[in-house]
């Protein structure tokens, strides 16, 4: 995993087996990171892989 890599919405949906709406809900309810490159007008949002990994680590510790 490369820390500086950007992950698309599609990649995250596949990674978690969830849809875009779930990612948005996680942002509001579970502290999921916000994208660094917002989507819109036919473009997918992008997240820093290191931010997503940090969130995953926090979720694992809380479980």
CHARMM-style PDB file with segment names, atoms N, HN, CA, C and O in Angstrom:
ATOM      1  N   UNK     1       0.847  -1.175   0.000  1.00  0.00      PROA
ATOM      2  CA  UNK     1       0.000   0.000   0.000  1.00  0.00      PROA
ATOM      3  C   UNK     1       0.894   1.240   0.000  1.00  0.00      PROA
ATOM      4  O   UNK     1       1.779   1.365   0.847  1.00  0.00      PROA
ATOM      5  N   UNK     2       0.675   2.125  -0.913  1.00  0.00      PROA
ATOM      6  HN  UNK     2      -0.043   2.023  -1.601  1.00  0.00      PROA
ATOM      7  CA  UNK     2       1.456   3.348  -1.008  1.00  0.00      PROA
ATOM      8  C   UNK     2       0.681   4.482  -0.362  1.00  0.00      PROA
ATOM      9  O   UNK     2      -0.449   4.767  -0.760  1.00  0.00      PROA
ATOM     10  N   UNK     3       1.275   5.131   0.629  1.00  0.00      PROA
ATOM     11  HN  UNK     3       2.193   4.900   0.952  1.00  0.00      PROA
ATOM     12  CA  UNK     3       0.588   6.161   1.405  1.00  0.00      PROA
ATOM     13  C   UNK     3       0.098   7.335   0.574  1.00  0.00      PROA
ATOM     14  O   UNK     3      -0.941   7.909   0.898  1.00  0.00      PROA
ATOM     15  N   UNK     4       0.800   7.712  -0.480  1.00  0.00      PROA
ATOM     16  HN  UNK     4       1.644   7.245  -0.744  1.00  0.00      PROA
ATOM     17  CA  UNK     4       0.436   8.882  -1.258  1.00  0.00      PROA
ATOM     18  C   UNK     4      -0.567   8.578  -2.365  1.00  0.00      PROA
ATOM     19  O   UNK     4      -1.003   9.485  -3.075  1.00  0.00      PROA
ATOM     20  N   UNK     5      -0.926   7.342  -2.513  1.00  0.00      PROA
ATOM     21  HN  UNK     5      -0.572   6.605  -1.937  1.00  0.00      PROA
ATOM     22  CA  UNK     5      -1.843   6.935  -3.574  1.00  0.00      PROA
ATOM     23  C   UNK     5      -3.244   7.474  -3.286  1.00  0.00      PROA
ATOM     24  O   UNK     5      -3.681   7.523  -2.136  1.00  0.00      PROA
ATOM     25  N   UNK     6      -3.935   7.874  -4.343  1.00  0.00      PROA
ATOM     26  HN  UNK     6      -3.581   7.835  -5.277  1.00  0.00      PROA
ATOM     27  CA  UNK     6      -5.323   8.310  -4.226  1.00  0.00      PROA
ATOM     28  C   UNK     6      -6.237   7.166  -4.652  1.00  0.00      PROA
ATOM     29  O   UNK     6      -5.992   6.493  -5.653  1.00  0.00      PROA
ATOM     30  N   UNK     7      -7.288   6.963  -3.878  1.00  0.00      PROA
ATOM     31  HN  UNK     7      -7.487   7.510  -3.065  1.00  0.00      PROA
ATOM     32  CA  UNK     7      -8.236   5.880  -4.120  1.00  0.00      PROA
ATOM     33  C   UNK     7      -9.550   6.491  -4.602  1.00  0.00      PROA
ATOM     34  O   UNK     7     -10.037   7.463  -4.024  1.00  0.00      PROA
ATOM     35  N   UNK     8     -10.112   5.930  -5.644  1.00  0.00      PROA
ATOM     36  HN  UNK     8      -9.716   5.141  -6.114  1.00  0.00      PROA
ATOM     37  CA  UNK     8     -11.379   6.434  -6.188  1.00  0.00      PROA
ATOM     38  C   UNK     8     -12.563   5.884  -5.397  1.00  0.00      PROA
ATOM     39  O   UNK     8     -12.434   4.924  -4.638  1.00  0.00      PROA
ATOM     40  N   UNK     9     -13.702   6.507  -5.591  1.00  0.00      PROA
ATOM     41  HN  UNK     9     -13.807   7.287  -6.208  1.00  0.00      PROA
ATOM     42  CA  UNK     9     -14.938   6.041  -4.978  1.00  0.00      PROA
ATOM     43  C   UNK     9     -15.202   4.592  -5.370  1.00  0.00      PROA
ATOM     44  O   UNK     9     -15.567   3.778  -4.522  1.00  0.00      PROA
ATOM     45  N   UNK    10     -15.021   4.268  -6.638  1.00  0.00      PROA
ATOM     46  HN  UNK    10     -14.725   4.930  -7.327  1.00  0.00      PROA
ATOM     47  CA  UNK    10     -15.259   2.897  -7.109  1.00  0.00      PROA
ATOM     48  C   UNK    10     -14.373   1.894  -6.387  1.00  0.00      PROA
ATOM     49  O   UNK    10     -14.829   0.817  -6.003  1.00  0.00      PROA
ATOM     50  N   UNK    11     -13.102   2.252  -6.203  1.00  0.00      PROA
ATOM     51  HN  UNK    11     -12.732   3.127  -6.515  1.00  0.00      PROA
ATOM     52  CA  UNK    11     -12.183   1.357  -5.493  1.00  0.00      PROA
ATOM     53  C   UNK    11     -12.610   1.144  -4.046  1.00  0.00      PROA
ATOM     54  O   UNK    11     -12.554   0.026  -3.533  1.00  0.00      PROA
ATOM     55  N   UNK    12     -13.037   2.220  -3.391  1.00  0.00      PROA
ATOM     56  HN  UNK    12     -13.082   3.128  -3.808  1.00  0.00      PROA
ATOM     57  CA  UNK    12     -13.472   2.086  -2.006  1.00  0.00      PROA
ATOM     58  C   UNK    12     -14.744   1.252  -1.905  1.00  0.00      PROA
ATOM     59  O   UNK    12     -14.877   0.428  -0.999  1.00  0.00      PROA
ATOM     60  N   UNK    13     -15.667   1.456  -2.818  1.00  0.00      PROA
ATOM     61  HN  UNK    13     -15.559   2.125  -3.554  1.00  0.00      PROA
ATOM     62  CA  UNK    13     -16.895   0.666  -2.814  1.00  0.00      PROA
ATOM     63  C   UNK    13     -16.585  -0.814  -2.988  1.00  0.00      PROA
ATOM     64  O   UNK    13     -17.183  -1.663  -2.327  1.00  0.00      PROA
ATOM     65  N   UNK    14     -15.661  -1.115  -3.867  1.00  0.00      PROA
ATOM     66  HN  UNK    14     -15.175  -0.426  -4.404  1.00  0.00      PROA
ATOM     67  CA  UNK    14     -15.254  -2.509  -4.074  1.00  0.00      PROA
ATOM     68  C   UNK    14     -14.523  -3.045  -2.842  1.00  0.00      PROA
ATOM     69  O   UNK    14     -14.767  -4.175  -2.419  1.00  0.00      PROA
ATOM     70  N   UNK    15     -13.647  -2.254  -2.277  1.00  0.00      PROA
ATOM     71  HN  UNK    15     -13.449  -1.336  -2.621  1.00  0.00      PROA
ATOM     72  CA  UNK    15     -12.854  -2.636  -1.103  1.00  0.00      PROA
ATOM     73  C   UNK    15     -13.752  -3.042   0.066  1.00  0.00      PROA
ATOM     74  O   UNK    15     -13.482  -4.027   0.753  1.00  0.00      PROA
ATOM     75  N   UNK    16     -14.820  -2.275   0.285  1.00  0.00      PROA
ATOM     76  HN  UNK    16     -15.040  -1.475  -0.273  1.00  0.00      PROA
ATOM     77  CA  UNK    16     -15.695  -2.524   1.432  1.00  0.00      PROA
ATOM     78  C   UNK    16     -16.966  -3.280   1.080  1.00  0.00      PROA
ATOM     79  O   UNK    16     -17.707  -3.683   1.977  1.00  0.00      PROA
ATOM     80  N   UNK    17     -17.232  -3.481  -0.203  1.00  0.00      PROA
ATOM     81  HN  UNK    17     -16.630  -3.154  -0.931  1.00  0.00      PROA
ATOM     82  CA  UNK    17     -18.467  -4.148  -0.599  1.00  0.00      PROA
ATOM     83  C   UNK    17     -19.689  -3.306  -0.265  1.00  0.00      PROA
ATOM     84  O   UNK    17     -20.747  -3.838   0.069  1.00  0.00      PROA
ATOM     85  N   UNK    18     -19.537  -1.988  -0.357  1.00  0.00      PROA
ATOM     86  HN  UNK    18     -18.678  -1.556  -0.629  1.00  0.00      PROA
ATOM     87  CA  UNK    18     -20.604  -1.041  -0.039  1.00  0.00      PROA
ATOM     88  C   UNK    18     -20.757  -0.061  -1.194  1.00  0.00      PROA
ATOM     89  O   UNK    18     -19.947  -0.053  -2.120  1.00  0.00      PROA
ATOM     90  N   UNK    19     -21.809   0.775  -1.135  1.00  0.00      PROA
ATOM     91  HN  UNK    19     -22.467   0.769  -0.382  1.00  0.00      PROA
ATOM     92  CA  UNK    19     -22.013   1.754  -2.189  1.00  0.00      PROA
ATOM     93  C   UNK    19     -21.594   3.153  -1.728  1.00  0.00      PROA
ATOM     94  O   UNK    19     -21.213   3.355  -0.575  1.00  0.00      PROA
ATOM     95  N   UNK    20     -21.672   4.095  -2.640  1.00  0.00      PROA
ATOM     96  HN  UNK    20     -21.981   3.930  -3.576  1.00  0.00      PROA
ATOM     97  CA  UNK    20     -21.253   5.477  -2.381  1.00  0.00      PROA
ATOM     98  C   UNK    20     -22.037   6.100  -1.233  1.00  0.00      PROA
ATOM     99  O   UNK    20     -21.480   6.847  -0.428  1.00  0.00      PROA
ATOM    100  N   UNK    21     -23.323   5.795  -1.160  1.00  0.00      PROA
ATOM    101  HN  UNK    21     -23.775   5.189  -1.814  1.00  0.00      PROA
ATOM    102  CA  UNK    21     -24.148   6.338  -0.080  1.00  0.00      PROA
ATOM    103  C   UNK    21     -23.640   5.902   1.286  1.00  0.00      PROA
ATOM    104  O   UNK    21     -23.697   6.671   2.245  1.00  0.00      PROA
ATOM    105  N   UNK    22     -23.146   4.678   1.378  1.00  0.00      PROA
ATOM    106  HN  UNK    22     -23.100   4.054   0.598  1.00  0.00      PROA
ATOM    107  CA  UNK    22     -22.590   4.195   2.638  1.00  0.00      PROA
ATOM    108  C   UNK    22     -21.350   4.992   3.014  1.00  0.00      PROA
ATOM    109  O   UNK    22     -21.169   5.337   4.182  1.00  0.00      PROA
ATOM    110  N   UNK    23     -20.495   5.289   2.042  1.00  0.00      PROA
ATOM    111  HN  UNK    23     -20.643   5.009   1.093  1.00  0.00      PROA
ATOM    112  CA  UNK    23     -19.302   6.092   2.329  1.00  0.00      PROA
ATOM    113  C   UNK    23     -19.705   7.462   2.871  1.00  0.00      PROA
ATOM    114  O   UNK    23     -19.094   7.959   3.817  1.00  0.00      PROA
ATOM    115  N   UNK    24     -20.718   8.066   2.283  1.00  0.00      PROA
ATOM    116  HN  UNK    24     -21.215   7.663   1.515  1.00  0.00      PROA
ATOM    117  CA  UNK    24     -21.196   9.370   2.751  1.00  0.00      PROA
ATOM    118  C   UNK    24     -21.766   9.267   4.167  1.00  0.00      PROA
ATOM    119  O   UNK    24     -21.531  10.144   4.998  1.00  0.00      PROA
ATOM    120  N   UNK    25     -22.506   8.208   4.435  1.00  0.00      PROA
ATOM    121  HN  UNK    25     -22.696   7.496   3.759  1.00  0.00      PROA
ATOM    122  CA  UNK    25     -23.051   7.997   5.777  1.00  0.00      PROA
ATOM    123  C   UNK    25     -21.923   7.789   6.784  1.00  0.00      PROA
ATOM    124  O   UNK    25     -21.980   8.316   7.895  1.00  0.00      PROA
ATOM    125  N   UNK    26     -20.893   7.020   6.400  1.00  0.00      PROA
ATOM    126  HN  UNK    26     -20.847   6.592   5.497  1.00  0.00      PROA
ATOM    127  CA  UNK    26     -19.748   6.808   7.287  1.00  0.00      PROA
ATOM    128  C   UNK    26     -19.048   8.123   7.594  1.00  0.00      PROA
ATOM    129  O   UNK    26     -18.553   8.316   8.705  1.00  0.00      PROA
ATOM    130  N   UNK    27     -19.002   9.030   6.621  1.00  0.00      PROA
ATOM    131  HN  UNK    27     -19.404   8.873   5.719  1.00  0.00      PROA
ATOM    132  CA  UNK    27     -18.385  10.337   6.872  1.00  0.00      PROA
ATOM    133  C   UNK    27     -19.139  11.069   7.970  1.00  0.00      PROA
ATOM    134  O   UNK    27     -18.525  11.669   8.853  1.00  0.00      PROA
ATOM    135  N   UNK    28     -20.459  11.024   7.921  1.00  0.00      PROA
ATOM    136  HN  UNK    28     -20.958  10.537   7.203  1.00  0.00      PROA
ATOM    137  CA  UNK    28     -21.284  11.733   8.903  1.00  0.00      PROA
ATOM    138  C   UNK    28     -21.283  11.037  10.263  1.00  0.00      PROA
ATOM    139  O   UNK    28     -21.238  11.702  11.298  1.00  0.00      PROA
ATOM    140  N   UNK    29     -21.333   9.710  10.267  1.00  0.00      PROA
ATOM    141  HN  UNK    29     -21.370   9.171   9.426  1.00  0.00      PROA
ATOM    142  CA  UNK    29     -21.580   8.979  11.507  1.00  0.00      PROA
ATOM    143  C   UNK    29     -20.356   8.305  12.114  1.00  0.00      PROA
ATOM    144  O   UNK    29     -20.327   8.058  13.320  1.00  0.00      PROA
ATOM    145  N   UNK    30     -19.352   8.007  11.309  1.00  0.00      PROA
ATOM    146  HN  UNK    30     -19.376   8.208  10.329  1.00  0.00      PROA
ATOM    147  CA  UNK    30     -18.247   7.198  11.815  1.00  0.00      PROA
ATOM    148  C   UNK    30     -16.873   7.827  11.589  1.00  0.00      PROA
ATOM    149  O   UNK    30     -15.851   7.173  11.797  1.00  0.00      PROA
ATOM    150  N   UNK    31     -16.844   9.075  11.171  1.00  0.00      PROA
ATOM    151  HN  UNK    31     -17.674   9.607  11.003  1.00  0.00      PROA
ATOM    152  CA  UNK    31     -15.571   9.761  11.009  1.00  0.00      PROA
ATOM    153  C   UNK    31     -14.747   9.334   9.812  1.00  0.00      PROA
ATOM    154  O   UNK    31     -13.532   9.533   9.788  1.00  0.00      PROA
ATOM    155  N   UNK    32     -15.408   8.738   8.801  1.00  0.00      PROA
ATOM    156  HN  UNK    32     -16.395   8.577   8.820  1.00  0.00      PROA
ATOM    157  CA  UNK    32     -14.681   8.364   7.585  1.00  0.00      PROA
ATOM    158  C   UNK    32     -14.113   9.633   6.959  1.00  0.00      PROA
ATOM    159  O   UNK    32     -14.787  10.663   6.938  1.00  0.00      PROA
ATOM    160  N   UNK    33     -12.877   9.576   6.446  1.00  0.00      PROA
ATOM    161  HN  UNK    33     -12.329   8.739   6.463  1.00  0.00      PROA
ATOM    162  CA  UNK    33     -12.263  10.789   5.902  1.00  0.00      PROA
ATOM    163  C   UNK    33     -13.042  11.370   4.720  1.00  0.00      PROA
ATOM    164  O   UNK    33     -13.733  10.656   3.992  1.00  0.00      PROA
ATOM    165  N   UNK    34     -12.912  12.647   4.560  1.00  0.00      PROA
ATOM    166  HN  UNK    34     -12.351  13.227   5.151  1.00  0.00      PROA
ATOM    167  CA  UNK    34     -13.498  13.330   3.406  1.00  0.00      PROA
ATOM    168  C   UNK    34     -12.518  13.203   2.241  1.00  0.00      PROA
ATOM    169  O   UNK    34     -11.309  13.105   2.453  1.00  0.00      PROA
ATOM    170  N   UNK    35     -13.037  13.204   1.014  1.00  0.00      PROA
ATOM    171  HN  UNK    35     -14.019  13.284   0.842  1.00  0.00      PROA
ATOM    172  CA  UNK    35     -12.133  13.110  -0.128  1.00  0.00      PROA
ATOM    173  C   UNK    35     -11.268  14.356  -0.250  1.00  0.00      PROA
ATOM    174  O   UNK    35     -11.682  15.455   0.121  1.00  0.00      PROA
ATOM    175  N   UNK    36     -10.066  14.169  -0.772  1.00  0.00      PROA
ATOM    176  HN  UNK    36      -9.730  13.277  -1.074  1.00  0.00      PROA
ATOM    177  CA  UNK    36      -9.171  15.310  -1.002  1.00  0.00      PROA
ATOM    178  C   UNK    36      -9.422  15.915  -2.373  1.00  0.00      PROA
ATOM    179  O   UNK    36      -9.096  17.078  -2.610  1.00  0.00      PROA
ATOM    180  N   UNK    37      -9.995  15.138  -3.267  1.00  0.00      PROA
ATOM    181  HN  UNK    37     -10.259  14.193  -3.075  1.00  0.00      PROA
ATOM    182  CA  UNK    37     -10.396  15.618  -4.586  1.00  0.00      PROA
ATOM    183  C   UNK    37     -11.886  15.328  -4.704  1.00  0.00      PROA
ATOM    184  O   UNK    37     -12.277  14.191  -4.967  1.00  0.00      PROA
ATOM    185  N   UNK    38     -12.721  16.350  -4.510  1.00  0.00      PROA
ATOM    186  HN  UNK    38     -12.403  17.274  -4.297  1.00  0.00      PROA
ATOM    187  CA  UNK    38     -14.163  16.114  -4.581  1.00  0.00      PROA
ATOM    188  C   UNK    38     -14.588  15.635  -5.966  1.00  0.00      PROA
ATOM    189  O   UNK    38     -14.013  16.035  -6.978  1.00  0.00      PROA
ATOM    190  N   UNK    39     -15.592  14.784  -5.996  1.00  0.00      PROA
ATOM    191  HN  UNK    39     -16.059  14.459  -5.174  1.00  0.00      PROA
ATOM    192  CA  UNK    39     -16.150  14.340  -7.263  1.00  0.00      PROA
ATOM    193  C   UNK    39     -17.158  15.358  -7.772  1.00  0.00      PROA
ATOM    194  O   UNK    39     -17.405  16.383  -7.135  1.00  0.00      PROA
ATOM    195  N   UNK    40     -17.715  15.069  -8.891  1.00  0.00      PROA
ATOM    196  HN  UNK    40     -17.514  14.237  -9.408  1.00  0.00      PROA
ATOM    197  CA  UNK    40     -18.740  15.942  -9.444  1.00  0.00      PROA
ATOM    198  C   UNK    40     -18.591  16.064 -10.938  1.00  0.00      PROA
ATOM    199  O   UNK    40     -17.499  15.908 -11.485  1.00  0.00      PROA
ATOM    200  N   UNK    41     -19.690  16.341 -11.589  1.00  0.00      PROA
ATOM    201  HN  UNK    41     -20.577  16.468 -11.145  1.00  0.00      PROA
ATOM    202  CA  UNK    41     -19.704  16.527 -13.041  1.00  0.00      PROA
ATOM    203  C   UNK    41     -19.000  15.382 -13.777  1.00  0.00      PROA
ATOM    204  O   UNK    41     -18.182  15.600 -14.670  1.00  0.00      PROA
ATOM    205  N   UNK    42     -19.343  14.160 -13.372  1.00  0.00      PROA
ATOM    206  HN  UNK    42     -20.008  13.983 -12.646  1.00  0.00      PROA
ATOM    207  CA  UNK    42     -18.813  12.989 -14.056  1.00  0.00      PROA
ATOM    208  C   UNK    42     -17.465  12.500 -13.558  1.00  0.00      PROA
ATOM    209  O   UNK    42     -16.910  11.553 -14.115  1.00  0.00      PROA
ATOM    210  N   UNK    43     -16.933  13.127 -12.525  1.00  0.00      PROA
ATOM    211  HN  UNK    43     -17.384  13.896 -12.073  1.00  0.00      PROA
ATOM    212  CA  UNK    43     -15.636  12.713 -11.983  1.00  0.00      PROA
ATOM    213  C   UNK    43     -15.843  12.081 -10.617  1.00  0.00      PROA
ATOM    214  O   UNK    43     -16.691  12.515  -9.837  1.00  0.00      PROA
ATOM    215  N   UNK    44     -15.057  11.052 -10.342  1.00  0.00      PROA
ATOM    216  HN  UNK    44     -14.368  10.700 -10.975  1.00  0.00      PROA
ATOM    217  CA  UNK    44     -15.125  10.396  -9.043  1.00  0.00      PROA
ATOM    218  C   UNK    44     -14.265  11.135  -8.027  1.00  0.00      PROA
ATOM    219  O   UNK    44     -13.224  11.702  -8.360  1.00  0.00      PROA
ATOM    220  N   UNK    45     -14.722  11.114  -6.784  1.00  0.00      PROA
ATOM    221  HN  UNK    45     -15.567  10.653  -6.513  1.00  0.00      PROA
ATOM    222  CA  UNK    45     -13.927  11.665  -5.689  1.00  0.00      PROA
ATOM    223  C   UNK    45     -12.706  10.769  -5.463  1.00  0.00      PROA
ATOM    224  O   UNK    45     -12.692   9.603  -5.858  1.00  0.00      PROA
ATOM    225  N   UNK    46     -11.691  11.336  -4.823  1.00  0.00      PROA
ATOM    226  HN  UNK    46     -11.703  12.283  -4.503  1.00  0.00      PROA
ATOM    227  CA  UNK    46     -10.470  10.587  -4.508  1.00  0.00      PROA
ATOM    228  C   UNK    46     -10.107  10.821  -3.045  1.00  0.00      PROA
ATOM    229  O   UNK    46     -10.219  11.933  -2.529  1.00  0.00      PROA
ATOM    230  N   UNK    47      -9.669   9.748  -2.391  1.00  0.00      PROA
ATOM    231  HN  UNK    47      -9.577   8.845  -2.810  1.00  0.00      PROA
ATOM    232  CA  UNK    47      -9.230   9.789  -1.008  1.00  0.00      PROA
ATOM    233  C   UNK    47      -7.764   9.417  -0.929  1.00  0.00      PROA
ATOM    234  O   UNK    47      -7.279   8.616  -1.728  1.00  0.00      PROA
ATOM    235  N   UNK    48      -7.053   9.995   0.036  1.00  0.00      PROA
ATOM    236  HN  UNK    48      -7.447  10.645   0.685  1.00  0.00      PROA
ATOM    237  CA  UNK    48      -5.670   9.555   0.295  1.00  0.00      PROA
ATOM    238  C   UNK    48      -5.729   8.190   0.956  1.00  0.00      PROA
ATOM    239  O   UNK    48      -6.468   7.977   1.918  1.00  0.00      PROA
ATOM    240  N   UNK    49      -4.946   7.279   0.428  1.00  0.00      PROA
ATOM    241  HN  UNK    49      -4.347   7.451  -0.354  1.00  0.00      PROA
ATOM    242  CA  UNK    49      -4.930   5.933   0.982  1.00  0.00      PROA
ATOM    243  C   UNK    49      -4.502   5.947   2.442  1.00  0.00      PROA
ATOM    244  O   UNK    49      -5.023   5.168   3.240  1.00  0.00      PROA
ATOM    245  N   UNK    50      -3.569   6.811   2.806  1.00  0.00      PROA
ATOM    246  HN  UNK    50      -3.146   7.444   2.157  1.00  0.00      PROA
ATOM    247  CA  UNK    50      -3.108   6.855   4.210  1.00  0.00      PROA
ATOM    248  C   UNK    50      -4.233   7.292   5.141  1.00  0.00      PROA
ATOM    249  O   UNK    50      -4.312   6.811   6.271  1.00  0.00      PROA
ATOM    250  N   UNK    51      -5.114   8.203   4.685  1.00  0.00      PROA
ATOM    251  HN  UNK    51      -5.049   8.594   3.767  1.00  0.00      PROA
ATOM    252  CA  UNK    51      -6.246   8.630   5.513  1.00  0.00      PROA
ATOM    253  C   UNK    51      -7.224   7.477   5.717  1.00  0.00      PROA
ATOM    254  O   UNK    51      -7.740   7.279   6.817  1.00  0.00      PROA
ATOM    255  N   UNK    52      -7.472   6.728   4.665  1.00  0.00      PROA
ATOM    256  HN  UNK    52      -7.053   6.889   3.771  1.00  0.00      PROA
ATOM    257  CA  UNK    52      -8.380   5.588   4.741  1.00  0.00      PROA
ATOM    258  C   UNK    52      -7.787   4.522   5.664  1.00  0.00      PROA
ATOM    259  O   UNK    52      -8.500   3.944   6.483  1.00  0.00      PROA
ATOM    260  N   UNK    53      -6.499   4.265   5.533  1.00  0.00      PROA
ATOM    261  HN  UNK    53      -5.920   4.734   4.867  1.00  0.00      PROA
ATOM    262  CA  UNK    53      -5.834   3.264   6.386  1.00  0.00      PROA
ATOM    263  C   UNK    53      -5.884   3.687   7.857  1.00  0.00      PROA
ATOM    264  O   UNK    53      -6.113   2.849   8.730  1.00  0.00      PROA
ATOM    265  N   UNK    54      -5.676   4.959   8.135  1.00  0.00      PROA
ATOM    266  HN  UNK    54      -5.490   5.639   7.426  1.00  0.00      PROA
ATOM    267  CA  UNK    54      -5.759   5.456   9.513  1.00  0.00      PROA
ATOM    268  C   UNK    54      -7.158   5.224  10.071  1.00  0.00      PROA
ATOM    269  O   UNK    54      -7.309   4.797  11.216  1.00  0.00      PROA
ATOM    270  N   UNK    55      -8.183   5.504   9.266  1.00  0.00      PROA
ATOM    271  HN  UNK    55      -8.061   5.851   8.336  1.00  0.00      PROA
ATOM    272  CA  UNK    55      -9.563   5.276   9.686  1.00  0.00      PROA
ATOM    273  C   UNK    55      -9.795   3.790   9.945  1.00  0.00      PROA
ATOM    274  O   UNK    55     -10.408   3.429  10.950  1.00  0.00      PROA
ATOM    275  N   UNK    56      -9.314   2.922   9.053  1.00  0.00      PROA
ATOM    276  HN  UNK    56      -8.817   3.215   8.236  1.00  0.00      PROA
ATOM    277  CA  UNK    56      -9.484   1.480   9.237  1.00  0.00      PROA
ATOM    278  C   UNK    56      -8.820   1.017  10.536  1.00  0.00      PROA
ATOM    279  O   UNK    56      -9.382   0.198  11.263  1.00  0.00      PROA
ATOM    280  N   UNK    57      -7.636   1.538  10.825  1.00  0.00      PROA
ATOM    281  HN  UNK    57      -7.180   2.204  10.235  1.00  0.00      PROA
ATOM    282  CA  UNK    57      -6.926   1.171  12.056  1.00  0.00      PROA
ATOM    283  C   UNK    57      -7.723   1.602  13.287  1.00  0.00      PROA
ATOM    284  O   UNK    57      -7.814   0.850  14.257  1.00  0.00      PROA
ATOM    285  N   UNK    58      -8.302   2.807  13.258  1.00  0.00      PROA
ATOM    286  HN  UNK    58      -8.229   3.419  12.470  1.00  0.00      PROA
ATOM    287  CA  UNK    58      -9.131   3.269  14.384  1.00  0.00      PROA
ATOM    288  C   UNK    58     -10.353   2.384  14.565  1.00  0.00      PROA
ATOM    289  O   UNK    58     -10.735   2.074  15.694  1.00  0.00      PROA
ATOM    290  N   UNK    59     -10.971   1.974  13.455  1.00  0.00      PROA
ATOM    291  HN  UNK    59     -10.660   2.226  12.539  1.00  0.00      PROA
ATOM    292  CA  UNK    59     -12.144   1.115  13.537  1.00  0.00      PROA
ATOM    293  C   UNK    59     -11.783  -0.232  14.146  1.00  0.00      PROA
ATOM    294  O   UNK    59     -12.539  -0.775  14.951  1.00  0.00      PROA
ATOM    295  N   UNK    60     -10.631  -0.770  13.765  1.00  0.00      PROA
ATOM    296  HN  UNK    60     -10.017  -0.328  13.111  1.00  0.00      PROA
ATOM    297  CA  UNK    60     -10.196  -2.075  14.280  1.00  0.00      PROA
ATOM    298  C   UNK    60      -9.922  -1.992  15.784  1.00  0.00      PROA
ATOM    299  O   UNK    60     -10.258  -2.913  16.529  1.00  0.00      PROA
ATOM    300  N   UNK    61      -9.310  -0.887  16.231  1.00  0.00      PROA
ATOM    301  HN  UNK    61      -9.036  -0.139  15.627  1.00  0.00      PROA
ATOM    302  CA  UNK    61      -9.023  -0.733  17.665  1.00  0.00      PROA
ATOM    303  C   UNK    61     -10.308  -0.569  18.478  1.00  0.00      PROA
ATOM    304  O   UNK    61     -10.376  -1.004  19.628  1.00  0.00      PROA
ATOM    305  N   UNK    62     -11.322   0.056  17.885  1.00  0.00      PROA
ATOM    306  HN  UNK    62     -11.267   0.410  16.952  1.00  0.00      PROA
ATOM    307  CA  UNK    62     -12.573   0.301  18.590  1.00  0.00      PROA
ATOM    308  C   UNK    62     -13.436  -0.957  18.677  1.00  0.00      PROA
ATOM    309  O   UNK    62     -14.330  -1.042  19.520  1.00  0.00      PROA
ATOM    310  N   UNK    63     -13.172  -1.922  17.816  1.00  0.00      PROA
ATOM    311  HN  UNK    63     -12.446  -1.852  17.131  1.00  0.00      PROA
ATOM    312  CA  UNK    63     -14.002  -3.155  17.785  1.00  0.00      PROA
ATOM    313  C   UNK    63     -13.693  -4.095  18.929  1.00  0.00      PROA
ATOM    314  OT1 UNK    63     -14.302  -5.159  19.035  1.00  0.00      PROA
TER     315      UNK     63
END
